Amino acid sequence: MVLNPVISKLAGKLVVLASASPRRLEILRNVGLRFEVVPSWFKETLDKSLFKAPHEYAVETAKQKALEVARRMPIKHLKTPDIVIGADTIVTVDGMILEKPVDKHDAYRMLSSLSGKEHSVYTGVAIVVCHEKENEEVDYQLIQFYEETKVKFADLSEDMLWEYINSGEPMDKAGGYGIQALGGMLVEYVHGDFLNVVGFPLNHFCKQLSLIYNHCTSSSDQKSESVHLSLNGTHPTSVLSQPTPNVPTHSASSSQTHHTHCSPSASPAHKVKRKGSDSEVSQSSWTLVNSLSKHTDGREAKLRDSENTTLPLISSSGQLIEHDVTEHEDSEPRKEDLERIGELIDGFKASKALFTAARLRVFDLLHRMPGLDAAQVAQEVKASVKGTECLLEACVSLGLLTSKERTYENTDLATSLLRSDACFSLHGYIQHCDDTLWPLFSHLESAVEEGHSQREKVDAFHNSQEAKLRFMNAMHCVAKVAGKSVATAFDLSRYKTACDLGGCTGAMACEFTKAHPGMSVMVFDLPAVVELSEHFHPLHSNNRVSFVAGDFFQDELPKADLYILARILHDLTDEKLHILLSKIADVCKPGCGLLLSEIFLDEDRSGPSRGLLQALSMSEGKQRSATEYSVLLKSHGFITAQIRHTDNLLDAMFCIKA
Ligand SMILES: C[S@@+](CC[C@H](N)C(=O)[O-])C[C@H]1O[C@@H](n2cnc3c(N)ncnc32)[C@H](O)[C@@H]1O
């Protein structure tokens, strides 16, 4: 097999690796493969007892990881990859599957079970080939295989075991060791593909690529597998179809291969439409929010019909720019593109409608008195009947209210998140968005031109107590909503004392104490914030949360065995971040934990929008991917053990001081 032509077949294709493993990245980069990294959100929670053989579990996990990314990208990233690669590595010994250890004791259990014995390392790999069709649907084809390598460990003494565990290396590795680094010292022999043990069977992968791209017309009696992907379901079902002619047999002593038709015109198994293509809610939202703007402005925008040829544009300096578009050969815009752009153009109207309804306490009112009509709501909120009716109708179109015979009620969403007294209320955060971020975004053009946010132009940023409390309330709301997912993302049972640096009102700390009954948490924040935090204490009074006033750049940090940094690092420049991390590293003993919670950007920085839009109003600092944070933390001796995309507002990463 000539390697380079195989890899070069992928040149110009959008190849995506659905894994954040730095070792897999390195193996594939080293052979010149150009690819984007989009870590899979698939949670590795398949029931192992359902699989007859361990490699089936690894292959299924790899498949689910790859399919999740292949399915997400057209919707979230608005682009369809050509190929998505998923992989999962496991270690098996004595009939047990070993994945990544959750803590040191788990690492000890795994490594001592491997001591003096031969074990198997399996990597399951799934290659999902995506074929975008003219109608925007996508056909998926799945190639999956696994590779087994046998590894024998020397007899490991207790000292050796603990020295290795305390190095921090075992924590993010299947079986609790990394053969390419310190763990190599534990190994007596390797039978099979060494890179498979590192995390990716490169040789087998290249053979598969060769089968896909070089031998589409040769013959074989091999089984082909097509996978039916459901847009709504999380688990696609596999259906073995008829043997495919014209595909060569691949023989490998320790692996099996199911692969599919080489022809892109294989059965139309999987169909994904781009986001918005059948979005009735968004379409009606657009129409209704537009009508709100007509009524409240008293002005009506003039829409041009397609026969008009000159579009008057107004420049930012107020000049009229004549733009002649008489002769053009552009094709008709697609319906879904119009809907998507409509959503984006009107996004600000939807936000402001929500902010206004929240400010007028419409959701509180309709919780107390459901079934009011527009005139009754208007009377209660002291507003005009006409304006209130428009606002209520717009809220219905946005899914915030329901209406029946011209009376209104909260939807479940409004009841749980928009009432100001709801347990998980985002009311305070919405107020912050309206009072602070909204004016800031109105200066976005200057911010982009000048390269820094325009905080000085925004009144709401004055240093008053009221502004501080509003900010704290916003932080408090989000911490209450996201806190549980962050606090329960990892097994932290060994940590008894934690310090939440920049912990604000203590809402996040409170979630940690709820999730970990043996843990007490010190909230460390600026003196002015600690003083004001009293306003929030009755909401979560808890004698395992205490407050320490100080400046984390200037003052000594409290001693703890776990440090929490939630929404702190994104706001810091690399320089300040290094100052803070080196202060934390100085007070951390080996084995101390560091829990980071932020919005993690996709590795190719193409999403999520929430993180990238937030960056537009940040004064300093920058949004980073999980890998970027890992690298920064590693430079201060913190080894990333686990990363969680929580599906809540904040992601989380758990690191251990080596
Ligand atoms: C974006 S908020 C995050 C609050 C909290 N960690 C959370 O996620 O809910 C940043 C917090 O860091 C605190 N902070 C900023 N600079 C600080 C410093 N130099 N020393 C201590 N705390 C600081 C702020 O007062 C604020 O409470």
The ligand as an ORCA input file, in Angstrom:
! r2SCAN-3c Opt
* xyz 0 1
  C     -17.891     36.303     35.499
  S     -17.984     36.313     37.211
  C     -18.070     34.594     37.569
  C     -18.737     34.297     38.875
  C     -18.803     32.843     39.268
  N     -17.514     32.205     39.239
  C     -19.797     32.094     38.435
  O     -19.421     31.394     37.489
  O     -20.980     32.196     38.713
  C     -16.336     36.763     37.683
  C     -16.146     36.856     39.158
  O     -14.746     37.032     39.412
  C     -14.591     38.011     40.411
  N     -13.255     38.632     40.267
  C     -12.801     39.374     39.248
  N     -11.541     39.767     39.486
  C     -11.182     39.263     40.686
  C     -10.007     39.318     41.459
  N      -8.944     39.992     41.020
  N      -9.982     38.666     42.633
  C     -11.070     37.970     43.081
  N     -12.220     37.883     42.363
  C     -12.280     38.516     41.189
  C     -15.715     38.989     40.097
  O     -15.988     39.820     41.214
  C     -16.852     38.047     39.767
  O     -17.562     37.668     40.898
*
